[in-house]
Amino acid sequence: MSHPAYYNLIQFTPNLIREEACNIGVILCSEKLALFIWQITDDDTRARTFFPHVSAKTFTEAIYTCTQNLHYWQTLENAERFHLAKQQFPSPHIRLSPSRTTRLSQDPNIKLQTLFNSLVLSPKGEP
């Protein structure tokens, strides 16, 4: 049996005015299953390839802020969690893509890994 779900890409955006971004993670949610899981990279190789002018410190601080928020959101009740997941992160360098729908017909962790591999990792399977 499959269940409705949605996912958001976690994107690193060093300059919000230019709206350039690089995918660094995925959040997978299902209200029906009370599911809220994510995967995020801490490797800045891909981001530094796209944005060589950005310091490693900027990337590290953005990832730290993002991870702290995700851990906090995990402690909330479902309604609050799903509302917050649609809002902006407090880091000026992290944004969420619009929600995209999907179906969960397998282990949610496998689905998350599949999304992460195809949307965050490079074609060679490297960040």
N, C-alpha and C positions, 0 to 999 in steps of 0.2 A: 504494500500500500504506500502511496506517496502522499506527502504532506506539503502544503504551500509554505514557502519560505522566501526570504529576500536577503540580498547581500549588498553591502556598500564597499567600495574600494577606499582604502585609506591612502591619501595622496600627500606627498611632500611638495609644497609650493613655496619656494624661497622668495618669490616676488608675486604677491597677490594681484598687483596691478596688471602684470603681464598674463596672469592666469595660466602659466605653464606649470605642469605638474608631472610627477613621476609616481607610479603606483608602488607603494611599499608594504601594503597589507590588505587584508580582507576581513570584514565582519560578516558573519552568517547568523541570521536570526529567524526564529519561527515562534510566533505568539502561541500557536496551537500546541507546540511541543515545549513551550517555556525555554526555548533554546537561545543562547546568546554566547557565541564563541568567536574567537578571532585568531588570526595568525599575522604576525608583523615581522619584518626583517630588521635586524640591527646592523646589517652590513651596508655601509654607505657607498659601495662600489658603483652601483647603478645610478644612484642620485648624483654622485660626483662625476659620472660620465656625462649625464645630462647638464649638470650645473657645476662646472669645474671651479667657478669663482666662489662657491659656497664653502665655508669652513666645516671641517669635521665636527667642531664644537656645536655649530648651529644644528646640524643633522642630529647629533647625539642628544642635545637638549629637546629637540622636537619629538624624537622617539620616546624619551623619558616621560615627557608631559602626556603624550598620547597613551602610553602604557599605563600610567597612573590613572588616567580617566577611564580607560577600559576596565581596569580592576575595580574602580569605584562603581561603575555602571553595573558590573556583575553582581554587586551586593544589593541592588535595588529590586523592587517589585517589578513585575513584567511591564505594567502600564507605564511606569516612570522610565524604565530602561528603554523601551521602544520610542518613547517621546524624545529622550535625550540623544538617542542614536541618530536622530534626524537633525540635530543641531550642530553648530560649529564647535570644534575643539577650542579650548582656550589658547592654544598655541597658534601664533600667526602663520606658522609654516606648515600646518596640517589642516587638511580639509577632507570631508567625506564626499564621495560622489553621490549623485541621486540614487535612491534605492532601485535595485533591479530584482525582478522576480525570478524564482527558480522553484524546482520541486525537489523534495528530499525523498528518495526512494531507497536510499542506502544509509549506511552509518554516516551521521552528520560530519564526523571528523574526516572521513574519506572525501566527502563532498567539499569540505573546507580546503583540504590539501589539493584537490583537483583544481579548484578555483584559484588558489594561491599559485600553483605551478603554472597555470595558463595565463594569469593576469598580472602576476608580479615578477616571476622569474623570467629571465631572458629565454629565447628559443633553445639555447643550449642547456637550459636548466640551471643557469647560474644567475645570481642577482645582478 
